[in-house]
């Protein structure tokens, strides 16, 4: 069930939010993250670049894979 709410936002935030296709869903996702509603990150919501960066940050990654990811991410 969804309900409507009215809030005040900083002008800069409102301007950026206005560019989003589904503003309600964007705010909903952001608040869930802020309130720790979702305990585990959902892979489906991550971009490919975010996934590559997360993989690059792991300690158990192969050096060849690390070099490849680094090359892709620095383009």
Secondary structure by P-SEA (a helix, b strand, c coil): cbbbbbbbccaaaaaaaaacccaaaaaaaaaaaaaccccccccccccaaaaaaaaaacccccaaaaaaaaaaaac
